[in-house]
Amino acid sequence: MKRIVGIKQVLKAVESGVATRVFVAEDADFSAVEKVISLAKEKEIETVFVSTRAQLGKKCCIAVGAAAAAEVKE
């Protein structure tokens, strides 16, 4: 499954209906990820919380932390 990283990209994927699962770092600034969480809930997309931004970045194979990521349909 393909993953995208970053709040703006995740929001676009959720809004367009291509996101199948959303990941949010628990240590991310809530005001930054609040819209991702609420939109995913509204669209009935599973949201998975990951402990840290660094851990989420590592799971997405990037060298920096990530506040949000999503699995998308290919």
Secondary structure as GFF3:
##gff-version 3
##sequence-region A 1 74
A	DSSP	beta_strand	2	5	.	.	.	ID=ss1
A	DSSP	alpha_helix	7	16	.	.	.	ID=ss2
A	DSSP	beta_strand	19	25	.	.	.	ID=ss3
A	DSSP	alpha_helix	30	42	.	.	.	ID=ss4
A	DSSP	beta_strand	46	50	.	.	.	ID=ss5
A	DSSP	alpha_helix	53	59	.	.	.	ID=ss6
A	DSSP	beta_strand	68	72	.	.	.	ID=ss7
###
